[in-house]
Amino acid sequence: MQGEMDMNLLKKIEELTLYTIAQEKSIKNQNAKIQKLEKENELLKTLLERVTKLEKQLQN
């Protein structure tokens, strides 16, 4: 009886460990995507500022 409970607990620990590893991998991938999007967003802001400046120059 005790041995069976121990095996069930070990199995559950293994499942939770594998789940945690998968979650960590997912979080790492999401963080990489966030960093990429933040860089792209900064570039877009810069380009928008430049376009706005050029439009103002053309209007004058």
N, C-alpha and C positions, 0 to 999 in steps of 0.2 A: 504494500500500500504506500509506504513512505517513498520507496524507490520510484513508483509510478508518478507520484506527485512531484518528485524532484525532476524527473524526465520532462513532465509537462511544463514545469517552471523554466527549465533550460531551453526547451523548445520556444517558449514565449519570449524569453530573453533574446534568443537568436533572431526571431522574427522582428522584434523591436529594434535590435541592432541593425539589421538589414534595412528596415524602414528608415531609421535615423540616417544611415549612410546615403540612402536615396534622396532624402530630404536635403541633406547637406550639399549633394551634387546639384540638385535643382536650385537651391539658393545661390550657389556659386555661379551657375549659368545665368540666373536672373540678374545677379549683381553685375556680371560682365555686360549683359544687354543694357542695363540701366546706365552704366558708364559710357557705353557707345552712344546711346541716345542723348545723354547729357552733352557729349562732345558735338554731336550733330546739331543739337539745339543751339549751342553756342555759335556754331558756324552759321546757322540760319539767321540768328539774331544779327550777327555781323553783316551778313549779306543784305538783310532787310534794311539795316541802317545805311549801308552804302547805296542801295537802290533809292531809298528815300532822299538821300543827299543829292544824288544825281538828278532825280526828278525835280527837286527844288531848283537846282542849277539850270535845268532846261527851261523852267518856267520863267526865270529872270531874264 
